[in-house]
Amino acid sequence: MPRLFGTDGVRGRANVDLTAELALELSVAAAHVLGETGQFEGHRPVALVARDPRASGEFLEAAVVAGLASAGVDVVKVGVVPTPAAAFLVNHLNADLGVMLSASHNPMPDNGIKFFARGGVKLDDYLEDMIEARLDAEWTRPTGAQVGRVVDQPDAVDHYVAHLVASLGEPGRLAGLKVVLDCANGAAFHTGPDAFARSGAEVTTIHAGPDGLNINENCGSTHMDDLRRAVVENGADVGFAFDGDADRCLAVDAAGELIDGDQILAILALALKQTGALHVNTVVATVMSNLGFFQAMKAHGIAVDQTKVGDRYVLESMNNNGFALGGEQSGHVIMSEFATTGDGVLTALHVAAQMVATGRSLAELGAVMTRLPQVMINVSGVNKARAGIDPEVNSAVTAAGRELGEAGRVLLRPSGTEPLVRVMVEADTGERAQQIAERLAAVVKERLSL
């Protein structure tokens, strides 16, 4: 059977894959596993529960709270907050466990459950495996005074917003900056505008009216057109788009042009290097970052530690090596001085602060790197396990790499969840990248077909 936990918790269609029963059982299992592995340190445990605005989050929250309380865990409900806010509040409130209900940038019918350990860090894989193994196990139920108590603390999120503002170092840091925020009708609908306003920016919001059904719907970081228009129409200096749980952001400059996650990461890497805060002059990025990013970092004397695709691998490298900054092209950026996970609002604030500090536009800052045209073709119906060992495929990849030289790059990546291989080619022109990608995809299809 496939592993229940994916790279970002348990996720699926709410009330089909992710049911109230499963949410309750996962919560009970998590309480037992963390208790038995010493995570609760012999005291009465406390869990923080948060969610994004999805309608399904309402019944899933009830199930999670019921499961935790029935297992003897006291519960603090903080309501609708971003995922990074939940992680921060677990640490701030000294909770033993955190539960976030969100499917991030996924469509509204989906939802997910993510667990945080003490300190607001993601659970290790072995703990997730232990939780999965404990599902449906027999257990002794507490009674009387031993059952968990439940309290609401919606104002706890104010501590998170204060933390974001304080991370900029001084009040009013963004004074004079005109900003548009696309909140994706998601969890940052209040925290994003509040943090920017408290930092002195003039804020215009779009898609900041979640109704439980409209999260990520033609808005946010996966649909940038409305933000492009709003920035231009309002004469704003910059626009930022979050996803449903605000753990990532993308940006547009004053002309409405996209500034992607690689450019954001490059801007922040240079800013941290200038202040001496970039540990051993190294930034963490995945193999899917644009070649232009790697070229720009090399030109500025910054090393790049490359990881597999997925923020958990970026975070793993950062934690193991003490790195201060890492992220993905999708806009998932981790600043370890201030957060234990990707934080879209935090990222946006620091990009905006760099604009103010340097007196440069976002277009000027983003020009630190030149994005090479990138073409991705998903080749389905193939034996992805043979992608790295088939001699003709390997020969075709090697030949394409020689053809591109230092002006481009080829990457074949088997999907982690589907029977397909992703063929990615970067080149000096989009036409050249398309031609080579199609040629390689044809070889993959012919050689690896099921």
N, C-alpha and C positions, 0 to 999 in steps of 0.2 A: 504494500500500500504506500502511496506517496506520503511524504511528511506533511503533517497538518500545518505546522508553522512554515511560513515562507520567509523571504528576506526581510519582511517588515510586518511581522505578526501573523495573525490568522485573518484571512480576507476572503470574501465571497459575496454572493448575492444574499442580501438580508432576507431572512425568513425562508430561505431555500437551502443554501449552503451554510449560512451563519444563522442559526436558529436561537430562540430564547433558551431552549434546553442546553444547547452547546455552550452558550455564553455563561450560563449558570454553572455547568459542570467544569468549564475551564477555570472559572473563578475559584471554585472550591478546590480544584486540583492545585492551582497556583498557591493558594493559602497553605495547603498541606505541605507542598514541596518546599516552599521557602521557609516554613516553620521548621521542618525536619532537617534542613541543611544549615540551620543556625542563622538565617537571615533576620529573624525576629529577636535574637539575643535574649531570649527568656522573658520578654515582657509582653504585655497585651498589645497585639499588633494594630497598626492603623494603616488604612489604605486610602488613597486619593482616587476618585473616579471623575473623569471628564469626558466630554464628547464634542463632536462637531454638530452642525445644525440639522443633519439628516433626520427625516421623520423616523426612520427605523432606529435611530439612536435612542429614542425615548423608551421603547420597550426593551432594547438591549441593555440600556443603563439600569432599568428596573431589575433585569435578570442578573446582571453582574453584582449589583448591590445586594440582592437577595442571597446570592451564592456566598459572597464574602461574609455578610453578617451571620448567615447560618453556620459558617465555619468558625465563628468566634472572632471575626475581625471587625474593629470599629471602622466606619466609613465616613469620609468627608467628601461631599459632592460639591464640585466647584462649577458645574454647569457647562455651558458652551465656551470653550477656550481653545486656542491653537495647540497642536501637539507639543511644540517647544515650551509653551506655557505650562502644560501638565508636567513635563519633565522638570522644569524649574521649580514648580510648586511642591513636587515630591520632596525635593531637597530643602526648600525654604521652610516647609511645614514639618520637616523631620519625619515624614511618613516612611513606613517600611516597604510600601508597595504602591505602584501607580498603575491605573488602567485607563487607557485612552481608546475611545470608540470612534474610529474614523477610517475611511478608505481613501484619504488623501485626495489625489486628483482624479480618482475614478468616478464614473457616473453615479448619480444619486441612488439607484437601486442597490448598489453595493454598499458594504460596510466592513469594518474590521475591528479586531481587538489587539491592542498592543500593550504589553506589560513593561513596566519600569521597576527596577530594583531600587533599594535605598540609594540616595544620591542622585536619582533621576537618570540612571543609565539603563540602557537596554539589557535585557536578560541574556546571559551567555547561552550558546546553543545547547549545552548539556542540560541546563535548567529547563529550557523549552522542551527538550526531549523527555525529561522526567515528568513534566506537567502532562504532556501528551500520553505518556505511559500510565499515568494515574487516573485518567478519565474512567468513570464508571466503577472505580474501586470502592469497596466497602469502607465505611468510616464511622466513628463514634460521634454522634451529634451533641454539641453542648446544649445545655438547657439553662433556664433561669437567668441569673446575672451573667452567665458565661457567654450568652449570645452577643453578637456585635451590635453596637448602637450606630445610628445613622444621623448625621447632621448636614445641613446645607450651609455652605460658606461661599456664596457667589462673589463676594467682594474680595476674595483672596487674589483674584486676577489683577487687582490694583497693584499688588506687590510686584507682579511680573512686569507690568507697564513701567513702574518706577525703576525697575532693574534695567530695562531697555534704555530708558532715557539717561540713566546714570552711566551706562556704558560709553556714552559719548564724551564723558569727562567734565562737561560744564553746561550750565543751563543755557537755553536759547541758542544752542550750537547751530541750528539750521535757520536762524532768522534771515529773512529776505528770500528764501527759496520757495518757489511755487511748485507744488507737487500734486500729481493725480495718483490716486491709489485705486486699483481694481481689486476688490476684496473677494471676488469669486463667489459672492453670496455664501461665504463660508465662515470659518471660526474666527477670522481676524477682522470681522466687520466692525468691531468696536475697538479692539486693541491696536490695530494698525493706525487708524486715524488719530486715536488718542495719543499714541506715542509720538507721532510726527507733530501733532499740535503742541504737545507739551515741550517738544524740542524747538519750537519757534517757527516751524514751517507753516506756510499758507496751504491748506489742504482742501482738495476737491476729491470726493469719492464717487465711484461708480460701482454698481453691483454690490452694494453694501446693505441689502435688505433681504436676508435669508428668511424663507418661509418653510423650510424643511424639505422642499421639493426642487428648488432651483439652484442648489449648490453645483458649481462647475458648469452650469448649462450655458454654453456659448460665451463663456467669460473666464476670467482668471488667466493663469500662466499657460494654459493649453489653448486659449483662444484670445489672441492679442489685438485683434482689429479694433474693438471698441476702445481700448486704451490708447492705441495709436491716434484715433480720431479725437479723443477727449483731450489729449495733451496738446495737439495742434490747435483745436478749437478754443481751448482755454489759455493759450499762450503760456503754457507751463514750462518750467525748466527741465522737468523729468517726470516720468511715470513709472510706477512699479506695479506688477501684477503678482498676486499670491495664488496659491492653489487652495483647495478646500480646507486643509488643516494648517495652512500657512507655514509648512516646514521648508518651503522653497519660494523663490521669487525670480522673475525675469524683469527686464527694464526696457524702456524706450527713451530715446533722447528727445530733445526739443523739437526735432523735425519728424518725430514719430518712427524713427528707425530702431529696429530691435538691437538690444544689447543682451547677448545670451549669457548663460552661466559661465562659460569659459572666459569671456571678457570681464564679467564681474569678479571672478576668481583672480584674474590677472591684475585688475585694479586694486583689489584688497591686498594681494601679495606684495605689490610695489609699495603700498602705503605702510604695511607692517615692516617691510625691509628698511624703509626710510627712518622708522622710529626704533629700529633695533629689536622689534618684537617678533620677527619671523625666525623661529628657532632653527639654528644651523642653516639659515637661508634656504629652507626647503618647504615646498608646498605639495600637498597630496592631491592627485587627480586620477581619474580612471583612464583605461586604455581608449575610451571613446572620446576623450577630449580632442578637439581639433588640433591638427599638426601646427597650425599657426600659434596656438597657445604654447606648445613646447618650444617652438622657435623663439617666441617672445621672452619666455622665462630664461632660456639659455643666453639670449642677448643681454639680459639684465643681471646675469650672474646668480640666478636662482635655480636650484635643483628641483626636479620633479620626481616624487616617488609615485610610480604608477601602480594602480590596483585593478582588480577585476571590477566590472560594473556593479554598482550597488553601494548605497551610502554606508551600509554596515562594514564594507571592506575599507572604505575611506576612513571611517571612524576607528576601525581596528588598527590601521597603520598609525593614525594620529596618537592613539592611546599607547601603543607599543613603543613609539619613538619620541613622544613628547612634542610632536609637531603642533603648531598653532593654528594652521589653516588648511582646509581641504574642501573638495567639492566636486560636483558633477556639472556637465554641460546643461543639464535640465534646470539648473538654478538651485540645487540643493547644496548649500554652503554651510560648513561647520567652522565656527570661530571658538576654539576650545577655551579661551580665556573667559568667555561669557556664557557658553552653552555646552550642553552635553549631547546635543543633536542639532540637525539643521534647523535654522530659524530664519524664515523669510523676512520678517519685520526687522529683526536685528541686522540682517544683511543689507536690507534697503537703507536703514538708518546710517550705516557706516559708509555705504557708497555715496549717499547724499552728503555726509560729513566731509568726505574727501573732495567732493565738488566745491564745497564752501571753503575748505582749507587751502585748496590750490587755486581757487578762482577760475577753474577751468570747467568747460561744459562737459556733459557726459560723453558727447561725441568725441571730444578731444581725449578724455581719459580712456575711452574704449578703443581708441586708435593705437593703444600700446601693442595690440596684436592685430594681425590681418587674418580673417577667417578664410581658409582655403575652401573652395567648393567641395561639398561632401555629399556623396550619393550612397544611399543604403537600399539594398534589395534583399527582401526576405524570400529565401528559397524554401518552399514548403514541401512536405511529402518526401523527405530525405532522411537517411540514416545519419543523424547529426554526430554520432559517436565516431564516425569515420572521417570527420572533417579535417582532422589534423594528421591522419595517417595514410590517406589515399595518395599514392605516388603521383598520379596525374594531376590531382587537385593541387598538391604541394608544388609541383613543377610549374603549373599555371600561375600560382601565387608568386613564386620566385621570379618568374619571367616578367610579371606585371610590376613587381617591385623594382627590378632592374630598369624597366622602361621608364618608370617615374623618377628614379633616382632620388635626390634630395628634395625634388619639387612636389612630392606626393607620398602617399602611404596606402597600404592595403591591409585590411584586417578581416579575417573570417572568424565569426563567433557563433558557436552553437547556442541556441536559445536554452534558457534554463527550465522552461516549462512546456515548450511545444516542439513537435518534430520538424524543426526548421533550422536553417543556417542563415545567419545574417552576413551579407557581403557588403563591406563598407570600403569605399575608395575615396581618397582625397587627391586632388590634382590642381594644377595651376589654372585650369578652366573647367567649368561645369560640363562642357561637352566631352572633354577628354575623360573626366571622372565617370560620366554616364557610359561611355563606350567601353571602358575597361571593366566597370562593374557588371555590365550586361554580359560581356564576354566571360568573365569569371563565373557569374551566376549560371550560365549555360553549361559550363564544365561541371560545376557542383551538381546541377540537376541531372546531367547525364551519368555522372560517376556514382552518385550517392542515392539515386532513386530507390525507394522502398519496393 
